[in-house]
Amino acid sequence: MSTNPYETVGFYDSAIGAGRHRAIVGGRWEETGRIEMTILQGVGLLPHHHLLDIGAGALRLGCKAVPYLEPGHYWATDASHALLMAGHRTELENQSRLDPAQLIEDARFEYPGVPATITHAIAFAVFPHLPMAFLRRALTNLRRFEKLENFLFTVFLAPDAVTALTPYRQPDGVVTHNARAPYHILAEDVSHLAHCSGWQVTRKNVMLPRGQILFIAQPIGA
C-alpha cells in the first residue's frame, strides 16, 4: 500500500481548503524559493529566457520567477491544477504577469501545451516523491524542447547499492527508502537514466533543504 499522501483521494482539496497550500509542498517556503532562484540564475537564467517549472505546486518558485522573467516566459506543471491555481490566487503580487493557461495539470511528465521556446527547466523536490521511472519519463520527454539549455532537478541519494535496499537517514534527518516515498536513488542510476535519455548530468555540491542533491542535465551533443 502506498504511503505517499499526495495519492490520497481528496488530499489537495482538503489542504487547499484549509489554507495549507504552502505546507503541502514541503514547507521552508521562502528559503526554498530563494534557493531555486539562486541556482537558476547561477546557470544563466535571464529575464528573456523561458522557464518550465515542473511540479510547481503552489508557485513557491513561481512567485519569484514571474516578476523576474519577462511576461509570458514562465510555465508551470503539476499533478494538481487546483494547487497551481491556489498559488496564482494567493502568491503572485501581480497576477496579470502570468496567464492561468500557462499553469498546466500534468502528472505524467508529458508537458502538454508547453511551447518549444523553453530554455530552462527545473524540478525541485519532485522526484523524491516518485519511483525512478518517472525521472526517466521526465528526461525523455524533455528532449523535444530543442532550445532547452539545462534541466535542474533534485533527488535523495543513497551511498551504495547495499544501503539503498534499506531505509537511509539523510544528512538533514529525513529517512528515505528504496520502494516507497520519500525515495532515494544511486548517483550511478541518475547518470545511467540521464545518458539513456539523451542527457549528460553534473552533480552539484550545494547545500539544499533536507539533504537533497542537485543535478544539472544538459542535452548530449548540445
Secondary structure, DSSP 8 states (H G I E B T S, - for coil): ----GGGSTTHHHHHHHTT-TTGGGTS-HHHHHHHHHHHHHHTT--TTS-EEEET-TTTTTHHHHHHHS-TT-EEEEES-HHHHHHHHHHT-S-GGGS-GGGEEE-SSS--TT--TT--EEEE-S-GGGS-HHHHHHHHHHHTT-TT--EEEEEE-B-SSTTGGGS-EE-TTS-EEBSSSSSB-B-HHHHHHHHHHTTEEEEEE----GGG-EEEEEEETT-
